[in-house]
Amino acid sequence: MSFGKLKKAYGKVTINPNWCKGCGFCVEYCPTDALEMSTAYNAKGYHPPRVKNADECRDCKFCEKVCPEFAIFVTTDQR
């Protein structure tokens, strides 16, 4: 029985900068270092995160689980 090659999982991160309060949990706890804090400000005066390297996201959804403001979510990217 052959299962073939395993494919890497990829995710697409979507951030709602207006909901973000700049806590940085998503950046700090991202296991693949795909996110970083932006230098831009949102409407509330906080620095929201941004995707630093989209190819590093592995669809673990940990960033959305640790976000207290529900400002970030990940969808599966079929490549």
C-alpha positions as CSV (number, residue, x, y, z in Angstrom):
1,M,0.0,0.0,0.0
2,S,1.6,3.3,-1.1
3,F,0.5,6.6,0.2
4,G,2.7,8.7,-2.1
5,K,4.6,11.8,-1.1
6,L,3.4,14.0,1.7
7,K,2.6,17.6,0.8
8,K,3.5,20.5,3.0
9,A,0.5,22.3,4.4
10,Y,0.2,26.0,3.5
11,G,-2.1,28.7,4.9
12,K,-3.2,32.1,3.9
13,V,-3.2,34.6,6.8
14,T,-5.8,37.3,6.8
15,I,-5.5,40.2,9.3
16,N,-8.2,42.7,10.2
17,P,-5.9,45.6,11.3
18,N,-8.8,47.6,12.7
19,W,-9.6,44.9,15.3
20,C,-6.0,44.5,16.4
21,K,-4.7,46.0,19.6
22,G,-1.0,45.3,18.9
23,C,-0.4,42.6,21.6
24,G,2.0,40.7,19.4
25,F,0.9,37.3,20.6
26,C,0.5,36.1,17.0
27,V,4.0,37.2,16.1
28,E,5.6,35.8,19.3
29,Y,4.0,32.4,19.1
30,C,4.1,31.7,15.3
31,P,6.1,28.5,15.1
32,T,7.4,29.3,11.6
33,D,8.1,33.1,12.0
34,A,5.8,34.0,9.2
35,L,4.5,37.2,10.9
36,E,6.0,40.4,12.1
37,M,4.7,43.6,13.7
38,S,4.1,46.4,11.2
39,T,5.5,49.9,11.5
40,A,2.1,51.3,10.3
41,Y,-0.6,52.3,12.7
42,N,-4.2,51.3,12.7
43,A,-7.1,53.6,13.4
44,K,-6.7,53.0,17.2
45,G,-3.0,53.8,17.1
46,Y,-1.7,50.3,17.5
47,H,0.9,48.5,15.3
48,P,-0.9,45.4,13.8
49,P,1.0,42.4,12.5
50,R,1.7,41.8,8.9
51,V,2.7,38.7,7.0
52,K,6.5,38.7,6.7
53,N,6.8,35.5,4.6
54,A,3.6,33.9,3.3
55,D,5.4,30.8,2.2
56,E,6.3,30.0,5.8
57,C,2.7,29.7,7.0
58,R,1.9,26.0,7.6
59,D,-1.8,26.4,8.3
60,C,-1.5,25.6,12.0
61,K,-4.0,28.4,12.9
62,F,-2.1,29.0,16.1
63,C,-2.1,32.8,15.5
64,E,-5.9,32.9,15.3
65,K,-6.2,30.8,18.5
66,V,-4.0,33.1,20.5
67,C,-5.5,36.4,19.2
68,P,-7.6,37.9,22.0
69,E,-9.3,40.3,19.5
70,F,-10.1,37.7,16.8
71,A,-8.3,39.9,14.4
72,I,-6.5,37.2,12.5
73,F,-7.5,34.0,10.7
74,V,-6.0,31.5,8.5
75,T,-7.5,29.6,5.5
76,T,-6.0,26.6,3.8
77,D,-4.0,27.5,0.7
78,Q,-4.2,24.7,-1.9
79,R,-1.0,24.7,-3.9
